[in-house]
């Protein structure tokens, strides 16, 4: 059940017990409190509260690394690195994510076959896929940021 789920996690019902939300997409955490992230995903691998004006929450397993960055107004940035064993799995996840963006009326700007900029109401996303020759895996890097556009 933990096969190529990648970016489908962001908008659809996610899989994977404690690591992925069961009923709330990752992008929907933008603007929410860090406490809600912890409530959904459990105890983080690392929780940085060293800066009183900012908070960073990190999760990691063998399929993904996630970072949620918050200020007093809530989560304003999410970064996720999804890891796949082969290009076919990464391509499938990338395709599913882009298809879901279209159904949500998000604007997708294709920079290349592996790089995309996506915008929507109150959010800006960047998406890129590459072959990590060190780990011998394909990675999809995802970054979502809160924007002033409502």
Helices and strands as residue ranges (DSSP letters): H 8-11, G 26-29, H 34-41, E 46-48, E 55-60, E 64-71, E 74-84, H 87-103, E 107-112, E 115-120, E 123-132, E 137-146
